[in-house]
Amino acid sequence: MSGTVKKISLTKRQREIYEFLRDKIINRGYGPTVREIGLHFDIRSPNGVMCHLKALERKGLISREQNMSRAIQLSDSPQNRLSVSLIGSAASGGPIQPSVSSDEMVSFSTMFEGADVACLKVEGNAFSALNISSGDYLIINRESPVQPGCHVAALDDRHSVIICTVQEGTNHLTPAIPGSYSSTTRQVLGVITGVVRKFKVPTAPVVAPVESK
């Protein structure tokens, strides 16, 4: 249980609901709906659930977005936010296709599941054929078993990082970009679960106050 909960006065039911929310958000990647909370705690009225949620929000433990049933976040753990609202799909050069459900969420939690997850920062354009650019981060699971169909990060005989695929029916590693580097693999670093690309967000310039004369 977090230290924040211990410092704030909660009723028994508020504490139970908070722990339920925390478990779902951290382990599933997104919070439960009002209906899920009601079913779990046998609260028949949605208004009864909302009263507890509003109390937790007033006490600074959670935050909620209006008109979105699953948009509950833990106030003390912004780093655990692994799901975001899906507002639609964007085809290249075409108009945005709005999401069918206004409260649909996309979870990225599977990219970070496991006790030994790390990342590699890509430098250079060796992986550009895979649409992986310099500055991207490869998320790798170092405890996940290497299985056919997955991509792995490995070291070749020159101690360079390479990306390989696992052939169906065998455990043989094949370079994902044939002929671009040595096929001799010395060490598997981990199974690649995703690629993260960060864009720079410009900050507003600081304008010095003008002193009145």
N, C-alpha and C positions, 0 to 999 in steps of 0.2 A: 504494500500500500504506500502511496506517495506521502511525502512529508506534508504536502499541502493539505491533504484530507485531515491529517491529525491536528492541524492548527485551526481548522474551521469546525464550528459546531454544526453537526448534522444529525438529523433524526435517523433511527435505525433503517427505515425504508429508503431515505435519501442516500445513505451510505451504500446500501445494497444496489440501488439503481446506478449510482456512480461507478461502482466496481464492475457492474454488468456492462455499462457503456465503455469503460476503459478496456475491458477484456476484448470486446468486439472490435473496437477501433485499432488496438495494437495487434491483435492476432488475426483478425479478418481483413483489416485494412480500411474499414468504414463502419460507421455506427449503425445501430438498429433503428427500425422505424418505430413510430409511436405504437403501432399495432403489435410489433414484436415485443416491445417492452410490456405492453398490457397483457399479452398471452403468457409471458415468462413469470410475471408477478401476480397473475390473476386479478388484474385491475380492469374491470369491465368497461369503464367509461374513459374515452380518449381524453376528456377534460381532466380526469384524475391523473393521468400520465403527464399531461402538460403542466399541471400544478407542480409536480415534482421537478420537471425539467426547468421550469421558470425559477424555482427555488435554487437549483444548482447553478443556474446562470447568474442569478442575483448575487450568489456567494462567490462568484468568480471562478468556478471549477470547470465550466463548459461554455462554449459559444455556439450559437445556432444561426443559420441563415434562413431568412424568412421564405416561406412557401416551398421549402425543400425538406422532405421528410427524413432524409438520411444525412443531411448536412449538419452533423453534430461533431464538434472538435473539442479536444481536451485543451483547456487554457494553459496548463502547466507543461504540455509536451508538444509544442509545434513541430519538433523534429520527427514526431511519429506520424505526421500527416502523409499517408501513402496513397490516398485516393482523392480524386478531384471530380468536379462536376463535368459531365459530358454535355456540351452545348450544341454539338452537331458534327458533321463530317465535311471536310474541305477537299474537293477535288482540284487538282492543278488547273488553274485558269477558269474554273467554274464557280457558280454561286454556292454558298454554304447550304448544306442540307441540315435543317434543324433536327435536333434529337426528338424522337417520338415521345419520350418521357421527360418531363421537366425536372425530375429528381433523380435521373439516371446517373450513376457514379461509375468511374473507371478506377480500378485498384491496380497499383503497381507493386503491391506487397510481395508478389511471387519473385520479383527480381532480387529481393533482399532477404528471402527466407533462408534459414540455416544459421548455425552457430559460427561458421567461419566464412564470412562474406567479405571480399575486399574489392579493390578497383585498380585498374591500370590506366594511367594517362597516356593517350596516344600522342606521339610526336612524329611529325612527318606525314607523308602521303602514301605510305606503303600499303595501306588498307583502303585506298580510295575506290577500288573496284567493288568493295563491299559497302560503299556509301558510308564509310567511317572516315572521319576527317581528323586532321591534327587538332588537338585540344579536346577531343571527345574522351569520355571515360568508359572503359570496358568494366562492367560489373561481373565479377567472377565468384563462383561458389567453389571453394577449395575442398569441400567435403562431399559434394554431389558425385555420384557414380558416373563414369563416362559411358554413355550408351549410344547406340546407333542413331543418327539423325541430329545429334547435338553438335554444337560448336565448342571448341576448347581453345584456351590460350596455352601455348607451350613454348619451350625454348628449343631452338634447333642446335646443330653441332657448332654453330658460331656464337652461341649464347644470345641470339637475337630472338625477340618475341615474334611468334608466328601464330596465325589462326588456322586451325585444322577442323575438318569434319570427320565424323566416324562413319565408316562404310557399313551399310546394312549387312547383317550376317557375320560381321567380323569385328574385331577390336582395333583394326588397322586405322591409323590416322593419316588422312590425306590433306595436303594443303588446300585451303579454301580458294586460293588463287593459284591454280596450277602453273608451275614453272617459274614462279616469282621468287622462290627461295628454296633452300635445301629441304628435302623431304625427311631428313634424318632428325628424329625427335629425341632429345635428351631427357626432358623433364616436362610433365604436364603441370601447369600452374593451377588450372581449374576450369570448370564448365562456365561458359559465358551465358549469363542470364539476361543481359540487356546492355544497351548502349545509352549513355546519357550525354546530351549536348547542351552546354550552358551558353546562353547569349548574354552579352553585356547589356545592362539596362542603364541608359544614361540618367544621371541624377541632375536635378534642377540646379542651375548655377546659383551660388550664394551671392546675393546682392547686398552690398554694404549699405547701411542706412545713411541717408543724406542728412548731414547736420544743418540745421537751420541757422541762418546768420542773424 
